[in-house]
Amino acid sequence: MTADIAAILAIDGIATGAIYALVAIGTVLIFTVTRVIFIPFGDIAAFTALTLAALDAKQLPGTVGLVVVLACMACVMEVTSLVRAGDLRSVPKAVFGYLVLPLIVVGIVWLTMRFSPPMPVRIVLALLLIMPVAPLLDRIVFRPIADASVLLLLTVSVALHFALVGLGLLFFGPEGVRTEPLTSLGIEIAGVQVPGQTVLILLAALIFSGLLLLFFDFTLLGKALRATAFNRTGARLMGIRPARAGTIAYLLGSLMAGVSGILIAPVNTIFYDSGFLIGLKAFVGAIIGGIVSYPGAALGAFGVGILESFASFQSSTLKDVIVFSLLIPVLLWRSLASQHSEEEVEE
Amino acid sequence: MTRTQIRLIVAAVIACFVVAPVVLNPFSITLMNYIGIYSLAAIGLALLTGVGGIVSFGQAAFVGIAAYSTAWVSALNGYSPWLGLALAILLTCSVAAILGLVTLRLQGHFLSLSTVAWGLAIAFLFGNIEGLGEHNGISGIPPISIGPFALVESWQIYFLIWAIVGVVLLVCYNLLDSRIGRAMRALRGGNTLVESLGINAFQIKLVTFVIAAFLGALSGWLYAHLGRFVSPGPFDASMGIEYLMMAMVGGAGSVLGGVVGAAIVTLLKNSVQDYLPLIAKGASGQLEIVVFSALFILFLQRARQGIVPLVAGFLPDLKLSRPQPAAPLPHREQPAPGTLLLKVSGAQRRFGGLVAVNNVSFEVRSGEILGLIGPNGAGKTTMFNLLTGALRTNSGEIAFAGRSIARDQQFRIARSGISRTFQHVKLRPRMTLLDNVLLGTYSRTKTGLLAGALRLNQAEEASARYEALRQLERVGLGEKPFELAGNLPLGNQRVLEIARALAADPTLLVLDEPAAGLRRQEKLKLAELLRSLRADHLTILLVEHDMEFVMSLVDRIVVLDFGSKLCEGGPAAIRGDVRVQEAYLGGVA
């Protein structure tokens, strides 16, 4: 391997790493606020890419159907539980939040599509359309068992991923997509050609993680989220509703995953089931950061990206084996490094 | 239900299984074959996940290793499938042992995540190794032959599969009812509990993990020779979660649940395949996984317990007979009263900048009850954890019976004769009183894995059971030895913990706030019990908050305050000590 090749591989790895970093940050966000290890984030990223591709092709994206179905389910569940609790006054608000709002989003997309909007608008539409998915899934799948152990939540999360892959095929079909590049420019750094797309990916990753940081540090909502992550009971006593904090975390996490999906779509062909590997690799990065630290998760994700890039140069067939085998020593190191209290007991 | 009734039911079930191939059509027999094969993998997972509390998403990978091993041996190299079985078991168990050694120290969800990782890595390997047919798999696997008879027809291999399932079920039930099996059942109570009983928790986890892989290997071997073809698909991550689903739906705590779960999932899958095309043409393959995952999520939300425990709840209880007198277990010689038993010198423990225990020294002499008291935050619990090995000292020395224990692991300290109880009671609520106390006899008995699984050491088991009953009677809980521990009121749960500690035949009993949360009557009874133990020359160290309880009971008191020893002496002297009054009441008016 020459220095040139190493440089190209490194640049490639950093670009992939930046994409994983966005998903990894979303994963950490969800885990700290809700204790759910949200494996399906990769699917959210892949669905965003598929949505954008459908919009590019002037077709109604499958996400529309997905959102409508999920919104109906979530609305029925929320209203049922409100009626059971005798809290009839909250019903209109619940219907608005869980049904009308997602339908408004769907309506906007449907209407805007008729005017063949330019690329930036299509990207915004794709992101808008994908954002309700995770919060709705949260309401349907995780809210009823919010107090269960991390382990049970993880099991449910893995099952949910498989359900989403199936739904992905149903709503998006088996064809892979590759969207048009966002930029065709390129720059040269120290004799190595760097594609504009790579620069864009890095910039987007930096901007969105920076925005998240600002959100956490300078807004009341961000602080409420951090408080919930730190201590759920304490936050509840301060008038913060963990369920609402969870919804916001899912929205923000979806935005991060969605952005990563849009960034990756021009570089890799995305299929309905591509999300699993993106999600899991991002997740390996998140674990390197102990699934609690944002900078740790981002750094870990970059590490995974670079490792993957070099591994695929050595043996393209075994790169996934190498990446996932890496998780075991990392987990071991994490578990030895952190002091654990007695594990939860579940009967 | 009596044992005879159960034997009759089992005999009837076996008869049904023997007759089944005559009655059923070939398709149903094939279905039964797959149910049997999946059962084996699911039983392994029931042991690992349900009994041991280790949620694994990687069982399919073990099944795959075995299937590929035997395919390589028999199809690619032309040797006998039986040689394939040998390699399958050897390879699968070795891989499991190595993975276990590396990952089983991980805790909770980290451990489960690691199973996702290696499960995926192994599944990717199958599709990418040239010698194993890559994504095309290996075809032309020969059938299993017993002597000159090749098991070609599905009804022929049916008998082999279900005979293996039957034997596995029997052996698993025996195992869970033996010394090692009880240790496995205790794993869900957490490491501190398990180690406090003198059990090497890591070793037991590793054993459970390898057993699960072994059952996966049997399943994979049969799978390869039933379908006569292997490809990466049936061993990927989605199959891993399907096995988990089988184990959990059936009732993760029970081995029979593995079979029931495998049957339900397989039949359900089959009917979903039949009916989904009627609803949605073309997309049925993927809808299947949606329906399945949705059902699984619904199940996890609503009925985590599983089917077998649910049904068992409606059946009449099994009538168990009280343990009969048997030869006593080996007994430790108690040291002569007054000899030095435990010596703590200059023990120190820091947490970051906080010194929780600072240069504390005291002694415990044989035959006395020593109380360790102090206001909140005095370092009592930390001191207790240092003694029992739950925490390590930063400096200083702890010697028990003349031997240093400051660097020992918890289970070694427990085995050397220090038994403990817990401030927050740690019992296995779904095990009987007798089984809970039997856990205490672990360090005094020897029955290994195989002997337990094959019921070869019934003499020792009888002795252990009688000893457990004796300890239950000693603390006054001998009335209903088959009651579930979770049904006892808190006071009796604490007493049960003491019985369990006594069953280990300790020289030193250390009690962590035994009176916390007890009513007055219960406290009086507890004090009475502890006095009777002292009369039997047992040495007791107790950490306690309740002054009245301590003062009326102990011989000597050591007072801690802000991590340091304030003073020590008899109850009267401590009561009159100005420094103690100041520490507790903030100065004397």
Chai-1 contact restraints between the chains, C-beta under 6 A:
chainA,res_idxA,chainB,res_idxB,connection_type,confidence,min_distance_angstrom,max_distance_angstrom,comment,restraint_id
A,V141,B,I297,contact,1.0,0.0,6.0,A-B,restraint_1
A,P144,B,Q301,contact,1.0,0.0,6.0,A-B,restraint_2
A,I145,B,Q301,contact,1.0,0.0,6.0,A-B,restraint_3
A,V150,B,H109,contact,1.0,0.0,6.0,A-B,restraint_4
A,L151,B,V55,contact,1.0,0.0,6.0,A-B,restraint_5
A,L151,B,G108,contact,1.0,0.0,6.0,A-B,restraint_6
A,L151,B,H109,contact,1.0,0.0,6.0,A-B,restraint_7
A,L154,B,H109,contact,1.0,0.0,6.0,A-B,restraint_8
A,L154,B,S112,contact,1.0,0.0,6.0,A-B,restraint_9
A,V156,B,I297,contact,1.0,0.0,6.0,A-B,restraint_10
A,V156,B,L300,contact,1.0,0.0,6.0,A-B,restraint_11
A,V158,B,I241,contact,1.0,0.0,6.0,A-B,restraint_12
A,A159,B,S293,contact,1.0,0.0,6.0,A-B,restraint_13
A,A159,B,F296,contact,1.0,0.0,6.0,A-B,restraint_14
A,A159,B,I297,contact,1.0,0.0,6.0,A-B,restraint_15
A,F162,B,S238,contact,1.0,0.0,6.0,A-B,restraint_16
A,F162,B,I289,contact,1.0,0.0,6.0,A-B,restraint_17
A,F162,B,S293,contact,1.0,0.0,6.0,A-B,restraint_18
A,A163,B,V290,contact,1.0,0.0,6.0,A-B,restraint_19
A,A163,B,S293,contact,1.0,0.0,6.0,A-B,restraint_20
A,A163,B,A294,contact,1.0,0.0,6.0,A-B,restraint_21
A,G166,B,Q286,contact,1.0,0.0,6.0,A-B,restraint_22
A,G166,B,I289,contact,1.0,0.0,6.0,A-B,restraint_23
A,G166,B,V290,contact,1.0,0.0,6.0,A-B,restraint_24
A,L167,B,V290,contact,1.0,0.0,6.0,A-B,restraint_25
A,L169,B,Q286,contact,1.0,0.0,6.0,A-B,restraint_26
A,L170,B,A283,contact,1.0,0.0,6.0,A-B,restraint_27
A,T317,B,N128,contact,1.0,0.0,6.0,A-B,restraint_28
A,L318,B,N128,contact,1.0,0.0,6.0,A-B,restraint_29
A,D320,B,F124,contact,1.0,0.0,6.0,A-B,restraint_30
A,V321,B,A121,contact,1.0,0.0,6.0,A-B,restraint_31
A,V321,B,F124,contact,1.0,0.0,6.0,A-B,restraint_32
A,V321,B,L125,contact,1.0,0.0,6.0,A-B,restraint_33
A,F324,B,A117,contact,1.0,0.0,6.0,A-B,restraint_34
A,F324,B,L120,contact,1.0,0.0,6.0,A-B,restraint_35
A,F324,B,A121,contact,1.0,0.0,6.0,A-B,restraint_36
A,S325,B,A121,contact,1.0,0.0,6.0,A-B,restraint_37
A,L327,B,A117,contact,1.0,0.0,6.0,A-B,restraint_38
A,I328,B,V102,contact,1.0,0.0,6.0,A-B,restraint_39
A,I328,B,S114,contact,1.0,0.0,6.0,A-B,restraint_40
A,I328,B,A117,contact,1.0,0.0,6.0,A-B,restraint_41
A,L331,B,L106,contact,1.0,0.0,6.0,A-B,restraint_42
A,L331,B,F110,contact,1.0,0.0,6.0,A-B,restraint_43
A,L331,B,S114,contact,1.0,0.0,6.0,A-B,restraint_44
A,S335,B,L106,contact,1.0,0.0,6.0,A-B,restraint_45
A,S335,B,Q107,contact,1.0,0.0,6.0,A-B,restraint_46
A,S335,B,F110,contact,1.0,0.0,6.0,A-B,restraint_47
A,H340,B,Q107,contact,1.0,0.0,6.0,A-B,restraint_48
A,E342,B,G190,contact,1.0,0.0,6.0,A-B,restraint_49
A,E342,B,T192,contact,1.0,0.0,6.0,A-B,restraint_50
A,E343,B,Q107,contact,1.0,0.0,6.0,A-B,restraint_51
A,E343,B,G108,contact,1.0,0.0,6.0,A-B,restraint_52
A,E343,B,G190,contact,1.0,0.0,6.0,A-B,restraint_53
A,V345,B,G190,contact,1.0,0.0,6.0,A-B,restraint_54
